[in-house]
């Protein structure tokens, strides 16, 4: 097993998992069958069997209490169920509690309707930043930081040890889990980047304003893995806890909105730091204690041709479907690093870069519905398709993955992981025979009727103006390291 596949061993098992295992252990110690336990407990055999399976629906308190008595558990099973319920409630609260980074409105009075319309119109004008070409604002924002903090070409930011000199295999990345409580870094007052609601009050967070005024097709709060530490002295080691998508979205979008507003006020020049109080309050963008980070995973997918005709897949995000990044071309797949649901069993089961990448391949390349954890059982990556096939080809050596470390997108100060997937052409053609040209987030960009682009220095530079900052950076360093990767 690889380090990434063993990542869950770094986490304490959820109480729901320990409960199911304990019931089975005690039943076997008592040398009782499921049917015998069912008769003594007064429940059906199916209920007894389900209590011994790891799932996301906890057995009822009454059933657990009966099992505790029958199996002479002395309250252990009852305590485990209470702990499991508490874990569920704590994680779900992350998606329902008000974000800690937003302050209450400072203008309790109700604004008249004409002020509301003017506020919302101005907010939308700044958000859409008329006249901006592609990644212009991203690269202008990078100029705020010293050259030593910029990645190759100056398109992204990267801290000490963040971007590796050469990629490591994904198996060599160590994921660590932190149970300790880490406060959410607070932002400076955000009133200046928020519009008025239709009721005349100031919005309290950016995500709510986007939901009401922009109405993207995809905008859902989900549990995400929060970066708490990075160490590259002995390979790449990343420490995570949890946050929510909206918590990080609010920070990134507020910081970006502030820059756009200041840029417009400075007549489309790089604004002074005095005009950027939110960004100034964060200070060091590479410190997880100062900046809330949930680094998504951006994967460059290369089809390795046996005849030397290597190609890669490019994706254009649709601004009408996604809340950010619309109109630019990006590597594919790309997505948030998050579990498939808020349930503790999924948080535990999905804490893996590889499993996250597999889910994104399934959704973006094959058009499968989002794996949102609605099933009562955790995803079985060993037997469910397409994950079973992904695993089989990866074990056979025809599907390799590499990790370059992390970078930060300068406009939003959004952290992201840069990875590369190299698939032999026959493997690629079998896995993605039903590759979709459009998906929930945009469309695939290809040339001459194909759904891919030639992996060449010339093609990369020709595509340069259409590429996001992170995509251009990843493509260029992958081309630099093509001998190693291919």
C-alpha positions, 0 to 999 in steps of 0.5 A: 500500500502507498502512503496516500492509500494509508493516509486514513491510518493517520486519522483516528477511526470515526466512532461509527467505525469503531462501534460496528467493529466492536459489535462484531468483536463482542458477538464473536467473543460470545460465540453467538450468531446474528440470529441468536443475538437478534432473538435475545435483543428482540430485533430482526437479524437484518438489524443486527447484521447492519449494526456490524457494517460500517455505514453512515446511518447509525443504529438507533439508541434503543438497538445499541442499548439492547446489544450492549445488554446482550453482549455484556458490553458494560456501556461501551457500545452506548458510549461509542454511539453517543460519541459517533452522534457527537462527531456527526453533529460537530461536522454538520455544524461546520456547514450551518454555523455562520462563518467566523470570518465575517463580521455583523453588519455595521449599518443597522438602518434600512437603506432605501430601494434606490441605494440598494439597486445602486449598491448591487449594480456597483458590486456586480460591476466590480465583480465582473471587472469589465475590460479585463483580459483573461488572467490580467488581474491575477498577474497584476496582484502578483506584483504586490509580492516580492519576486522571491515569492513568485513561481516560475514566470511570475504567474502564481505565488509560492512559499518556501518549500511549496513548489518542488524542484521536480515532482514526486510520485503521488505515493510519496506525499504524506498526509497527516491529520490534526484533531487539534482545534485551529481557530479560523483566521479573522478578516478585517471588516468586509463591509466595503466588499459586500453589497446591500440586500434587497431588504436594505441591510448589508450582506454578512458574507460574500457567498450569500451575495453570490448566491442571490445576485450572480446565481451560478448553477454550481454553488454548494457548501461542502465540507473541505480539508483545511491545510494546517501545515506543509513540510518539504524537508523530508519529501512532501508532508501535508497536515490537514483538518476540516473547514467548509467550502463557503468559509474559504470561498468567502475569504478568497472572493472578498480578497479578490473583490477588494483588489478589483475595486482598488484596481478600478479606482487606481485607473487600472493600475496596481493599487497601493497596499493602503487600498487593500486592508483585507489583504494587508491584514492577512500579511504572509499568504503562506501561513495557514494561521493567517490565511484560511486555505483549502488547497484544491487539486489541479491535475494535468492529464497527459495521454502518453502516445507509444509513437511519441504523440503525447497529448493533454486535456484542456477544459474551459470553465463556463462562467454561467455554471461556476462561481469563479474562474469562468472563461479561462482554460484549465487543466483537467480534472480540477476540484476541491480537496474534500470528502464526498459527504459531511459524514465522519465515515466519508471524511475518514474514507476519502482522506486521500489525494488519489481518491479525490482525483479519481472522483474528479476523473469520474465526474469531469471526464465521464460525466458521472453524477457528483459523488456526493455521499448520498449513499448510506454506505461509504464509496467502495473504491475497490469494487465500484466502477470506474474506481476499480478500473482506475486502481487496476490500471494504476497497479499495472503501471499504465496510470502514473501520478506526480505531485509538484507541491502547492502554489497560490493564485495571487488575485484570490490568494487561493491555494492549490495543489499541482499534480500530473497524471500520465496514462499510456494511450491504450489505458487512456482510450479504454478508461475514457472511451466515453469521454464527454465534451461538456460537463457541469462546469464547462467544455473540453477544448480540442483541435482538429476535431479531437478532445485533446491538445498536443503536449508540446512547447509550441502548443503551450505557448500558443494557448498561453493567453487562454490559460489560467495562471496555475494551468500555464505554470503547471504546463510549463514545468511539466514540459520542462520535466517531460523526460521524467514524466514520460 
